Each structure stands twice: as C-alpha cells, then as structure tokens.
Amino acid sequence: MSDDPFLDIPPVGAPRGARPQAHQPLRPDAEPMTANEPVNAPAEEPLGPVPLAPEQLAQTEAALAAAQSECAELKDKVLRTAAEMENLRRRLERDREDAVKYASSKFAKDILSVADNLGRALAAVPKDDLDPALRNLVEGVAATERELVNVFERHGIKRIQAEGQRFDPNLHQAMFEVPDPSQPAGTVVQVVMPGYTVADRLLRPAMVGVAKGGPSDAKVDTKA
C-alpha cells in the first residue's frame, strides 16, 4: 500500500476487495483541459451579411453619395490651389529674372545724355588741320565714348545701328524726311540721336531722318 490514503481508494463500482488502480501520469505534451472547455465542440459557422431595411439602405446610399461629392469637391480645390501656386511661382521667378535683367535700365537711361554729349563733342570738331594738342584731346574724348559704350554692352545695353537700315517703328522715331531719290523710301539716312536697347527691351528709340522719294516696295509709316 502507498503512503497516500487517497491512492488506496478503489474506483467507484469496483467489487469489494478489488485492488486500487494506480493513476497514470499525464503525458508531457498533453494540454490540460479547463472546466469550461467544451468537448468536441462543433466549429462556428461564419455569419453572412445582414440585409438592411429599405430605409437604412436609402440612408446609407445617400451618405455615400454625399461623401463622394465632398471628396470630389475637395480634390478639385486641391488641384486648383496647386495650379495657382505653380502660376504664382512662375510669375515670381519671371519677375525676379526681369529685376536682374533690367536692374540697370533707370541708371542707364539717366546716363545716356553723357554718351550723347560725348558724341556731339566729337561731331563738332573739324576733321582736318587739327592742332596736336587738340588732336590728343579729341582722341581722349573718343576713347572715353568707346569705353562708355563698352560698359553699356557689358551690362546688356546696346546701341541701335540705325543708319542705312529700313525704318522700324519699334526701334526708330522719325524726326524728318529727307528727299533722296538715290535711297529707297523708308531708309534711315541720318541719325540725330542714337537709340539703345537693354536686353530685349527698348530703352530709347533712335531719332532719325528717313529718305523720301526713292523707289519703294511698300509704304513705310514714319509717324509711328
């Protein structure tokens, strides 16, 4: 007999004098069963969709349609905002480029009179029989004028080459007409004051005299 009295109790329903059966230990890999765990419980079947009442279905469809409409409206607003921001970026970039390109326009327009006075001084000096001292002075003035024109060009300011060109109202301003049958009508034969451009923008039109009376293929409007 064992030292544990509970192990000596014969199983229920055994005949008198029967030897008690020893309890077999559980296997190490066996999982203990809980008191509430059903034995061989059938697997639960998945529930199908619950049909909605007509009123609920109508409300759901209306809510879905409203949500889709709101989504489309918000998407349209986002696209419009993105387009406006892109246009603003391009406009600011163009303004910045113009500011850099035409930064010297106001200063150049104010200093054009200096170039004009240098040109007038050179035109007033006789070409022949110059005193050596006066010749040196004229050469110095001419060099100053050339340097000023070079400075203009380094900053994108260029003198308009008008003489001998066909009159262009976008670049020239006609001051008078010169009767000259040897030149085609509408040809610039005299430049009173040179014109200038900065980048691709007109800074000042060239003031010119235009030939009149010569052969012409087309009528030139000198009053533009």
C-alpha positions in Angstrom: 0.0 0.0 0.0 1.1 3.5 -0.7 1.6 6.2 1.9 -1.1 8.3 0.3 -4.5 7.1 1.6 -6.3 8.6 -1.4 -4.4 6.4 -3.8 -5.6 3.2 -1.9 -9.3 4.0 -2.6 -10.7 1.5 -5.2 -12.5 3.1 -8.1 -16.3 3.6 -7.9 -18.2 0.5 -8.8 -15.3 -1.9 -8.3 -16.1 -5.3 -6.4 -15.2 -5.5 -2.8 -11.6 -6.3 -2.3 -10.5 -5.1 -5.6 -7.1 -3.6 -5.8 -7.0 0.1 -6.4 -5.7 1.2 -9.8 -2.7 3.4 -9.9 -3.2 6.8 -11.5 -1.3 7.2 -14.8 0.6 10.5 -15.0 -0.3 12.9 -17.9 2.0 13.0 -20.9 4.4 15.9 -21.0 2.9 17.0 -24.4 -0.7 16.8 -23.2 -2.6 20.1 -22.7 -4.7 20.3 -19.6 -8.4 20.9 -20.1 -10.3 23.6 -18.4 -13.6 23.2 -16.7 -15.5 25.3 -19.2 -13.9 23.9 -22.3 -16.4 22.0 -24.4 -15.5 18.6 -25.5 -15.6 18.1 -29.3 -17.5 21.4 -29.8 -18.5 22.0 -33.4 -16.8 24.8 -35.3 -18.9 28.0 -35.5 -20.2 28.8 -39.0 -19.4 32.4 -40.3 -22.3 34.7 -40.3 -23.5 36.1 -43.6 -24.3 39.8 -44.3 -27.3 41.1 -42.5 -29.8 42.6 -45.0 -30.7 46.2 -44.4 -34.1 47.6 -44.3 -35.1 49.8 -47.3 -34.9 52.9 -45.1 -31.5 52.1 -43.8 -30.3 51.2 -47.3 -31.5 54.5 -48.7 -29.8 56.4 -45.9 -26.5 54.6 -46.5 -26.6 55.3 -50.2 -27.4 59.0 -49.5 -24.5 59.2 -47.1 -22.1 57.5 -49.6 -23.2 59.9 -52.4 -22.6 62.9 -50.1 -19.2 61.7 -49.1 -18.2 61.1 -52.7 -19.4 64.5 -53.7 -17.5 66.1 -50.9 -14.4 64.1 -51.8 -14.6 65.3 -55.5 -15.1 68.9 -54.3 -12.0 68.8 -52.1 -10.0 67.2 -54.8 -11.0 70.0 -57.2 -10.0 72.6 -54.6 -6.6 70.9 -54.1 -5.9 70.8 -57.8 -6.9 74.5 -58.3 -4.8 75.5 -55.4 -1.8 73.6 -56.7 -2.3 75.2 -60.2 -2.5 78.7 -58.6 0.7 78.1 -56.6 2.5 76.9 -59.7 1.4 80.1 -61.6 2.5 82.2 -58.7 5.9 80.5 -58.6 6.4 81.1 -62.3 5.3 84.7 -62.1 7.7 85.4 -59.2 10.5 83.6 -61.0 9.8 85.8 -64.1 9.7 89.0 -62.0 13.0 88.0 -60.4 14.6 87.4 -63.7 13.3 90.7 -65.1 14.5 92.6 -62.0 18.0 91.2 -62.5 17.9 91.7 -66.3 16.6 95.3 -66.3 18.2 96.4 -63.0 20.4 99.0 -64.8 17.6 100.4 -67.0 16.9 103.5 -64.9 20.5 104.4 -64.3 21.4 103.7 -68.0 18.6 105.9 -69.2 19.8 108.8 -67.0 23.4 108.4 -68.2 22.6 108.3 -71.9 22.8 112.1 -72.0 26.5 111.7 -71.1 27.1 109.5 -74.2 25.1 111.9 -76.3 27.2 114.9 -75.2 30.4 113.0 -76.0 29.1 112.2 -79.4 28.1 115.8 -80.1 31.6 117.0 -78.9 33.3 114.7 -81.4 30.9 115.7 -84.2 31.7 119.4 -83.6 35.4 119.0 -84.0 36.8 119.6 -87.6 38.5 116.5 -89.0 41.4 118.2 -90.8 44.2 120.5 -89.7 43.9 119.8 -86.0 46.4 121.2 -83.6 48.4 118.3 -82.0 47.1 119.2 -78.5 43.5 119.4 -79.8 44.0 116.1 -81.7 45.1 114.4 -78.4 42.0 115.9 -76.7 39.7 114.6 -79.4 41.3 111.1 -79.2 40.8 111.1 -75.5 37.1 112.0 -75.8 36.7 109.3 -78.5 38.3 106.8 -76.2 36.0 107.8 -73.4 33.0 107.4 -75.6 34.1 103.9 -76.7 34.7 102.9 -73.1 31.3 104.1 -72.1 29.7 102.1 -74.9 31.7 99.0 -73.8 30.5 99.4 -70.3 26.9 99.7 -71.6 27.3 96.4 -73.5 28.8 94.6 -70.5 25.5 95.4 -68.8 23.3 94.3 -71.7 22.8 97.9 -73.1 23.4 98.1 -76.8 23.3 101.0 -79.3 20.9 100.6 -82.1 22.5 100.6 -85.5 20.0 102.6 -87.5 21.8 104.3 -90.4 21.2 102.5 -93.7 18.5 100.3 -92.1 14.9 100.2 -93.1 12.7 102.3 -90.8 11.3 100.3 -87.9 8.7 102.0 -85.7 9.6 99.6 -82.9 13.2 100.9 -82.8 13.2 104.3 -84.6 11.5 107.6 -84.2 11.3 109.6 -87.4 12.1 113.3 -86.9 12.0 114.4 -90.5 12.0 113.1 -94.1 14.9 113.7 -96.5 14.2 113.9 -100.2 16.7 111.5 -101.7 15.9 109.6 -104.9 19.1 107.6 -104.6 17.9 105.8 -101.5 14.8 103.6 -101.2 11.9 105.3 -99.5 11.8 104.5 -95.8 15.6 104.1 -95.4 17.2 105.7 -92.4 19.7 108.2 -93.9 20.6 110.3 -90.8 20.8 109.6 -87.1 20.1 112.6 -84.9 20.3 110.8 -81.6 21.3 107.1 -81.3 18.9 104.7 -79.6 19.6 101.9 -77.1 18.1 98.6 -76.0 18.6 96.8 -72.7 18.3 93.0 -73.1 15.3 92.6 -75.4 13.6 95.8 -74.2 13.7 99.2 -75.9 15.5 101.8 -73.7 15.3 104.7 -76.1 14.3 104.9 -79.8 16.8 106.2 -82.3 15.8 109.6 -83.6 16.4 109.5 -87.3 15.8 111.1 -90.7 14.1 109.0 -93.3 14.6 109.0 -97.1 11.7 110.1 -99.3 11.1 110.0 -103.0 13.2 106.9 -103.9 11.9 103.5 -105.1 9.9 101.6 -102.5 8.3 98.2 -102.5 6.0 99.0 -99.6 4.8 102.1 -97.9 6.6 102.9 -94.7 4.7 104.6 -91.8 7.1 107.2 -90.4 4.6 108.5 -88.0 4.5 105.6 -85.6 
